[in-house]
Amino acid sequence: MRRFYLIFFAAFLALNLVAVAPCASELAKLNRDAAYSRIGIELKDQIPKVKAILESTPAFLISPKAPSFEELEKADLHRWKIPPQLKKNYYFADFKNYVPVLKLFQSLKEDADYLFVGNGYYIPYLMARSLFSGTPMESRIKFVAFSRPLSKDAVERPQSFSSYFDTLDVASKKRKLVVIDSISSLGEANNHSVIRTSNALRKYLMNRGWSQDEALKGVITFGMPEGDPEHLYRAKTLEDYFQQISKIDRKNLDEAMFPYFDPGITYADSPFEESYDYVGNSHYWNGKYASLDVQGMPRGIEDIRNGLARLPSGELEDFLSDRAEKASFFKEVINYGKTNSKLFTKEIQEALKAHGLK
């Protein structure tokens, strides 16, 4: 009798689980609603015409934040007709343009996180991630959504940026931090955004328990020169870079002249200058990162979230179509890099070995 009740109870439980388990369409709806909620949009609160459009749109297309590598990989953009010239005139579909990107990973001989800074380095970031896709290095390649003004704010108000730096997961003392951006031929050392970003990260790390010495030596600034600068703070070897770091006035870090390491790559080398200028900056996701949002995350100036109800449906569709074209372009960058990474198998394996990765 006891066995009968056990069997009956198990069958009853199974039937109820089936009854309450959401079907695939309901699960997709829950995931979609949650994705929109994460960027501050509640679909249930939208007017019908806007809600109808958004329900068939990936949430990241509305976000003022550049899409993550994973979002681009998974994105279904078939709803939009992408201009065929996007692929025909696709400058970055040339394996030669990936060589300088890979060279960035050949200077250091220890484990590190690599941070590509600003809109101009978003495409090189995607290229690097795609080359190392499926390797331990992939998770160490990150994008920092900064502009020149934000890098200045981060140095002056480091606590305000703690939440954002937390999301980058860069506070491991087991790894160096390599900060990558171009550097102009003019100006004092601490006026360059790549050096400011490096210093903001040093302050963040010290607030996370790193000693001053660990933070100074743990962050390495890679600057790609624009032109041929005569900077006194330009180091052409890592040995020279760390020697200059050792001479920093540690009692007055805000006024100290910090160096940068020139990895033997210039801003004019493909693909770096092109990543700024391709089709007149139209590939920029959202313009400059001008401020932090209420969650402390960098936000681009093209933010339509608060005006969705007032935006004519035709303009909303045009905006989404433009975003879909950019996302498709980014997907092409990723797909090309992943498909052709086999051309660099030796270099990739050497880079992984130099960083203590397998």
MARSEDREN-420477 format. One record per residue (C-alpha): residue number from 1; y, x, z; residue in three letters. Coordinates in Angstrom, 3 decimals. Example, Ala and Ser with C-alpha at 12.3 -4.5 7.8 and 13.67 -1.06 7.14 Angstrom:
! residues 2
(1,(-4.500,12.300,7.800),'ala')
(2,(-1.060,13.670,7.140),'ser')
END
This chain:
! residues 358
(1,(0.000,0.000,0.000),'met')
(2,(2.341,2.825,0.919),'arg')
(3,(1.625,4.442,-2.444),'arg')
(4,(2.559,1.176,-4.197),'phe')
(5,(5.938,1.010,-2.434),'tyr')
(6,(6.688,4.618,-3.286),'leu')
(7,(5.947,4.017,-6.962),'ile')
(8,(8.016,0.797,-6.920),'phe')
(9,(10.962,2.570,-5.249),'phe')
(10,(10.845,5.457,-7.739),'ala')
(11,(10.837,3.035,-10.677),'ala')
(12,(13.710,1.035,-9.161),'phe')
(13,(15.750,4.226,-8.649),'leu')
(14,(15.098,5.410,-12.202),'ala')
(15,(16.196,2.063,-13.660),'leu')
(16,(19.405,2.107,-11.657),'asn')
(17,(20.170,5.681,-12.639),'leu')
(18,(19.809,4.729,-16.284),'val')
(19,(22.009,1.707,-15.708),'ala')
(20,(24.862,3.643,-14.098),'val')
(21,(24.686,6.820,-16.203),'ala')
(22,(27.555,6.832,-18.706),'pro')
(23,(26.595,6.755,-22.377),'cys')
(24,(27.777,9.503,-24.713),'ala')
(25,(30.852,7.574,-25.870),'ser')
(26,(31.888,6.764,-22.299),'glu')
(27,(31.422,10.412,-21.281),'leu')
(28,(33.536,11.549,-24.222),'ala')
(29,(36.252,9.098,-23.188),'lys')
(30,(36.178,10.384,-19.603),'leu')
(31,(36.431,13.985,-20.809),'asn')
(32,(39.298,13.096,-23.167),'arg')
(33,(41.220,11.240,-20.481),'asp')
(34,(40.713,14.142,-18.060),'ala')
(35,(41.927,16.654,-20.674),'ala')
(36,(45.119,14.665,-21.192),'tyr')
(37,(45.587,14.254,-17.458),'ser')
(38,(45.443,18.034,-17.027),'arg')
(39,(48.475,18.420,-19.300),'ile')
(40,(50.395,15.664,-17.518),'gly')
(41,(49.666,12.708,-19.815),'ile')
(42,(47.906,9.540,-18.627),'glu')
(43,(46.589,7.717,-21.685),'leu')
(44,(46.457,4.383,-19.854),'lys')
(45,(50.232,4.547,-19.369),'asp')
(46,(51.074,5.093,-23.044),'gln')
(47,(52.350,2.362,-25.336),'ile')
(48,(49.610,1.053,-27.701),'pro')
(49,(50.741,2.847,-30.887),'lys')
(50,(50.966,6.220,-29.119),'val')
(51,(47.717,5.691,-27.223),'lys')
(52,(45.890,4.884,-30.476),'ala')
(53,(47.063,8.161,-32.038),'ile')
(54,(46.278,10.306,-28.988),'leu')
(55,(42.797,8.850,-28.562),'glu')
(56,(41.774,10.527,-31.820),'ser')
(57,(43.634,13.766,-31.079),'thr')
(58,(42.451,16.823,-29.087),'pro')
(59,(44.671,17.064,-26.006),'ala')
(60,(45.573,20.710,-26.609),'phe')
(61,(47.522,19.751,-29.762),'leu')
(62,(50.090,18.014,-27.539),'ile')
(63,(50.272,20.742,-24.906),'ser')
(64,(53.291,23.107,-24.861),'pro')
(65,(50.893,25.891,-23.906),'lys')
(66,(49.134,27.917,-26.589),'ala')
(67,(45.497,26.837,-26.967),'pro')
(68,(42.799,28.857,-25.307),'ser')
(69,(40.269,30.774,-27.371),'phe')
(70,(37.586,28.282,-26.306),'glu')
(71,(39.681,25.249,-27.294),'glu')
(72,(40.187,26.674,-30.766),'leu')
(73,(36.499,27.461,-31.185),'glu')
(74,(35.484,23.895,-30.303),'lys')
(75,(38.365,22.071,-31.996),'ala')
(76,(37.464,19.391,-34.530),'asp')
(77,(40.405,19.212,-36.941),'leu')
(78,(38.783,17.227,-39.740),'his')
(79,(41.181,14.331,-39.214),'arg')
(80,(43.977,16.391,-40.790),'trp')
(81,(44.132,17.685,-44.343),'lys')
(82,(44.786,21.393,-44.020),'ile')
(83,(46.613,22.890,-47.032),'pro')
(84,(44.180,24.940,-49.138),'pro')
(85,(46.725,27.771,-49.442),'gln')
(86,(46.200,28.432,-45.734),'leu')
(87,(42.981,30.207,-46.650),'lys')
(88,(44.012,31.468,-50.077),'lys')
(89,(47.079,33.241,-48.681),'asn')
(90,(45.371,34.184,-45.455),'tyr')
(91,(46.790,37.650,-44.798),'tyr')
(92,(44.707,38.331,-41.710),'phe')
(93,(41.421,37.887,-43.577),'ala')
(94,(41.168,41.613,-44.197),'asp')
(95,(38.959,43.773,-42.010),'phe')
(96,(41.477,46.652,-42.297),'lys')
(97,(43.901,44.652,-40.138),'asn')
(98,(41.378,44.587,-37.321),'tyr')
(99,(41.118,48.395,-37.140),'val')
(100,(44.405,48.965,-35.196),'pro')
(101,(43.456,46.158,-32.805),'val')
(102,(40.137,47.834,-32.097),'leu')
(103,(41.919,51.174,-31.617),'lys')
(104,(43.640,49.729,-28.530),'leu')
(105,(40.274,49.822,-26.776),'phe')
(106,(39.498,53.461,-27.591),'gln')
(107,(41.939,55.333,-25.313),'ser')
(108,(40.766,54.351,-21.853),'leu')
(109,(37.476,55.618,-20.447),'lys')
(110,(37.040,53.154,-17.586),'glu')
(111,(36.729,49.424,-17.098),'asp')
(112,(39.899,47.402,-17.674),'ala')
(113,(41.411,44.021,-18.419),'asp')
(114,(43.530,43.942,-21.600),'tyr')
(115,(46.582,41.670,-21.520),'leu')
(116,(48.341,40.833,-24.795),'phe')
(117,(51.911,39.742,-24.027),'val')
(118,(53.996,37.087,-25.763),'gly')
(119,(53.855,34.927,-28.880),'asn')
(120,(53.966,37.926,-31.200),'gly')
(121,(50.721,39.240,-29.724),'tyr')
(122,(48.840,35.949,-29.623),'tyr')
(123,(47.176,36.579,-33.001),'ile')
(124,(46.138,40.170,-32.083),'pro')
(125,(44.736,38.675,-28.863),'tyr')
(126,(42.598,36.245,-30.885),'leu')
(127,(41.516,39.091,-33.165),'met')
(128,(40.448,41.232,-30.199),'ala')
(129,(38.557,38.363,-28.536),'arg')
(130,(36.737,37.596,-31.776),'ser')
(131,(35.706,41.235,-32.317),'leu')
(132,(34.209,41.463,-28.819),'phe')
(133,(32.833,37.910,-28.821),'ser')
(134,(29.534,37.715,-26.935),'gly')
(135,(30.051,41.064,-25.158),'thr')
(136,(31.119,41.756,-21.542),'pro')
(137,(34.507,42.902,-22.873),'met')
(138,(35.389,39.441,-24.173),'glu')
(139,(36.183,38.044,-20.717),'ser')
(140,(38.486,41.022,-20.058),'arg')
(141,(40.776,40.228,-23.013),'ile')
(142,(43.591,37.871,-22.021),'lys')
(143,(46.864,36.434,-23.233),'phe')
(144,(50.071,36.442,-21.164),'val')
(145,(52.411,33.604,-22.180),'ala')
(146,(55.675,35.461,-21.598),'phe')
(147,(58.998,35.885,-23.344),'ser')
(148,(61.655,38.496,-22.589),'arg')
(149,(63.513,36.150,-20.174),'pro')
(150,(60.308,35.182,-18.381),'leu')
(151,(59.321,38.818,-17.871),'ser')
(152,(62.710,39.382,-16.239),'lys')
(153,(62.255,36.321,-14.018),'asp')
(154,(58.768,37.481,-13.020),'ala')
(155,(60.136,40.810,-11.759),'val')
(156,(62.969,39.147,-9.859),'glu')
(157,(60.954,36.209,-8.492),'arg')
(158,(57.333,37.439,-8.351),'pro')
(159,(56.189,34.738,-5.916),'gln')
(160,(57.081,32.032,-8.447),'ser')
(161,(54.576,33.493,-10.906),'phe')
(162,(51.668,33.958,-8.490),'ser')
(163,(49.942,30.736,-9.562),'ser')
(164,(50.038,31.773,-13.198),'tyr')
(165,(48.830,35.321,-12.534),'phe')
(166,(46.014,33.848,-10.443),'asp')
(167,(44.723,32.048,-13.546),'thr')
(168,(44.479,35.372,-15.383),'leu')
(169,(41.961,36.706,-12.839),'asp')
(170,(43.279,40.283,-12.914),'val')
(171,(43.261,41.264,-9.248),'ala')
(172,(39.956,43.154,-9.202),'ser')
(173,(40.407,46.719,-7.943),'lys')
(174,(37.368,47.652,-10.014),'lys')
(175,(39.359,47.341,-13.248),'arg')
(176,(42.622,48.717,-14.617),'lys')
(177,(45.174,46.377,-16.192),'leu')
(178,(46.302,47.345,-19.694),'val')
(179,(49.496,45.494,-20.680),'val')
(180,(50.117,45.415,-24.452),'ile')
(181,(53.298,44.644,-26.395),'asp')
(182,(55.725,46.256,-28.826),'ser')
(183,(58.668,48.254,-27.543),'ile')
(184,(62.045,48.548,-29.259),'ser')
(185,(63.769,51.850,-30.026),'ser')
(186,(66.803,51.018,-27.875),'leu')
(187,(67.478,50.226,-24.253),'gly')
(188,(66.591,51.489,-20.823),'glu')
(189,(62.975,51.539,-19.715),'ala')
(190,(63.093,48.513,-17.447),'asn')
(191,(64.801,46.351,-20.072),'asn')
(192,(61.648,46.252,-22.188),'his')
(193,(59.538,43.139,-21.642),'ser')
(194,(56.239,45.049,-21.671),'val')
(195,(57.462,47.290,-18.832),'ile')
(196,(58.911,44.321,-16.953),'arg')
(197,(55.639,42.432,-17.292),'thr')
(198,(53.778,45.494,-16.011),'ser')
(199,(56.090,45.720,-12.997),'asn')
(200,(55.756,42.004,-12.280),'ala')
(201,(51.985,42.442,-12.240),'leu')
(202,(52.307,45.432,-9.906),'arg')
(203,(54.294,43.283,-7.464),'lys')
(204,(51.712,40.522,-7.765),'tyr')
(205,(48.857,42.939,-7.033),'leu')
(206,(50.642,44.348,-3.982),'met')
(207,(51.056,40.779,-2.726),'asn')
(208,(47.305,40.405,-3.228),'arg')
(209,(46.527,43.358,-0.977),'gly')
(210,(46.685,46.334,-3.308),'trp')
(211,(48.421,49.417,-1.949),'ser')
(212,(51.531,50.624,-3.723),'gln')
(213,(49.631,53.603,-5.120),'asp')
(214,(46.795,51.383,-6.388),'glu')
(215,(49.257,49.033,-8.105),'ala')
(216,(51.272,51.837,-9.709),'leu')
(217,(48.201,53.580,-11.124),'lys')
(218,(46.172,50.438,-11.753),'gly')
(219,(48.561,48.954,-14.331),'val')
(220,(48.877,50.844,-17.624),'ile')
(221,(51.616,49.907,-20.077),'thr')
(222,(50.655,50.202,-23.761),'phe')
(223,(53.792,50.075,-25.927),'gly')
(224,(53.717,49.959,-29.729),'met')
(225,(57.024,51.552,-30.817),'pro')
(226,(59.330,49.836,-33.279),'glu')
(227,(60.501,52.742,-35.388),'gly')
(228,(60.468,56.269,-33.939),'asp')
(229,(62.142,56.056,-30.533),'pro')
(230,(63.240,59.104,-28.591),'glu')
(231,(62.382,57.602,-25.214),'his')
(232,(62.114,60.037,-22.322),'leu')
(233,(59.676,57.566,-20.780),'tyr')
(234,(57.329,57.549,-23.793),'arg')
(235,(53.977,59.203,-23.044),'ala')
(236,(51.751,60.205,-25.942),'lys')
(237,(48.744,60.933,-23.730),'thr')
(238,(47.366,59.099,-20.727),'leu')
(239,(47.577,62.339,-18.751),'glu')
(240,(51.332,62.457,-19.382),'asp')
(241,(51.614,58.749,-18.552),'tyr')
(242,(50.011,59.151,-15.126),'phe')
(243,(52.019,62.317,-14.487),'gln')
(244,(55.220,60.321,-15.070),'gln')
(245,(53.895,57.536,-12.831),'ile')
(246,(53.292,60.090,-10.064),'ser')
(247,(56.997,61.021,-10.175),'lys')
(248,(58.242,57.440,-9.753),'ile')
(249,(60.719,56.927,-6.900),'asp')
(250,(58.500,54.797,-4.669),'arg')
(251,(61.301,53.906,-2.299),'lys')
(252,(63.230,52.142,-5.045),'asn')
(253,(60.758,50.707,-7.554),'leu')
(254,(63.219,48.151,-8.971),'asp')
(255,(65.491,50.942,-10.209),'glu')
(256,(62.813,53.513,-11.106),'ala')
(257,(62.253,54.492,-14.745),'met')
(258,(58.709,53.489,-15.631),'phe')
(259,(56.888,55.071,-18.583),'pro')
(260,(54.761,53.520,-21.294),'tyr')
(261,(51.784,54.968,-23.139),'phe')
(262,(52.012,55.159,-26.927),'asp')
(263,(48.404,54.671,-28.146),'pro')
(264,(49.210,56.094,-31.575),'gly')
(265,(49.801,52.650,-33.106),'ile')
(266,(53.195,51.417,-34.229),'thr')
(267,(54.638,47.938,-34.375),'tyr')
(268,(54.755,48.289,-38.183),'ala')
(269,(50.987,48.831,-38.372),'asp')
(270,(49.141,45.738,-39.513),'ser')
(271,(48.648,43.216,-38.019),'pro')
(272,(51.315,43.545,-35.307),'phe')
(273,(54.542,43.075,-37.258),'glu')
(274,(52.924,40.369,-39.384),'glu')
(275,(51.844,38.508,-36.253),'ser')
(276,(55.537,38.061,-35.489),'tyr')
(277,(56.721,37.281,-39.018),'asp')
(278,(53.864,35.455,-40.742),'tyr')
(279,(55.400,32.469,-42.623),'val')
(280,(58.674,32.862,-40.777),'gly')
(281,(57.274,32.445,-37.280),'asn')
(282,(55.927,28.992,-38.190),'ser')
(283,(52.600,29.946,-36.635),'his')
(284,(54.236,30.140,-33.188),'tyr')
(285,(52.653,27.348,-31.230),'trp')
(286,(55.677,26.174,-29.295),'asn')
(287,(58.606,28.523,-29.727),'gly')
(288,(59.563,30.895,-26.935),'lys')
(289,(58.160,30.524,-23.446),'tyr')
(290,(61.369,29.473,-21.766),'ala')
(291,(60.402,28.365,-18.254),'ser')
(292,(57.648,27.438,-15.822),'leu')
(293,(56.428,23.860,-15.559),'asp')
(294,(55.900,21.992,-12.277),'val')
(295,(52.494,23.662,-11.914),'gln')
(296,(54.005,27.138,-12.250),'gly')
(297,(52.606,27.703,-15.760),'met')
(298,(54.689,29.101,-18.669),'pro')
(299,(55.940,26.351,-20.957),'arg')
(300,(57.184,26.643,-24.524),'gly')
(301,(60.401,25.025,-25.643),'ile')
(302,(58.610,22.592,-27.990),'glu')
(303,(57.494,20.031,-25.433),'asp')
(304,(57.284,16.391,-26.525),'ile')
(305,(55.238,15.029,-23.632),'arg')
(306,(58.089,13.174,-21.945),'asn')
(307,(59.369,11.617,-25.166),'gly')
(308,(56.165,10.230,-26.652),'leu')
(309,(57.202,6.580,-26.241),'ala')
(310,(60.521,7.181,-28.029),'arg')
(311,(59.053,9.229,-30.872),'leu')
(312,(58.434,7.255,-34.101),'pro')
(313,(54.725,7.253,-34.929),'ser')
(314,(55.448,9.000,-38.236),'gly')
(315,(57.184,11.884,-36.473),'glu')
(316,(54.353,12.142,-33.971),'leu')
(317,(51.829,12.347,-36.807),'glu')
(318,(53.942,15.038,-38.516),'asp')
(319,(54.103,17.023,-35.281),'phe')
(320,(50.341,16.775,-34.799),'leu')
(321,(49.691,17.697,-38.422),'ser')
(322,(51.809,20.839,-38.019),'asp')
(323,(49.971,21.723,-34.819),'arg')
(324,(46.605,21.087,-36.494),'ala')
(325,(47.559,23.446,-39.327),'glu')
(326,(48.448,26.175,-36.825),'lys')
(327,(45.222,25.598,-34.909),'ala')
(328,(43.247,25.788,-38.156),'ser')
(329,(44.969,29.077,-38.965),'phe')
(330,(44.032,30.426,-35.523),'phe')
(331,(40.435,29.292,-36.037),'lys')
(332,(40.355,31.259,-39.284),'glu')
(333,(41.452,34.374,-37.377),'val')
(334,(38.645,33.845,-34.866),'ile')
(335,(35.977,33.053,-37.448),'asn')
(336,(36.871,36.031,-39.605),'tyr')
(337,(36.761,38.412,-36.650),'gly')
(338,(33.439,37.103,-35.369),'lys')
(339,(31.869,37.127,-38.829),'thr')
(340,(33.005,40.660,-39.633),'asn')
(341,(32.589,42.283,-36.210),'ser')
(342,(29.351,43.767,-37.543),'lys')
(343,(31.490,46.079,-39.671),'leu')
(344,(32.622,47.701,-36.413),'phe')
(345,(29.319,47.757,-34.536),'thr')
(346,(29.526,51.489,-33.802),'lys')
(347,(33.159,51.371,-32.593),'glu')
(348,(32.521,48.293,-30.469),'ile')
(349,(29.479,49.849,-28.825),'gln')
(350,(31.414,53.065,-28.135),'glu')
(351,(34.247,51.068,-26.548),'ala')
(352,(31.821,49.145,-24.358),'leu')
(353,(30.122,52.360,-23.264),'lys')
(354,(33.477,54.044,-22.480),'ala')
(355,(34.361,51.091,-20.251),'his')
(356,(31.009,51.200,-18.456),'gly')
(357,(29.828,47.987,-20.121),'leu')
(358,(26.636,47.228,-22.026),'lys')
END
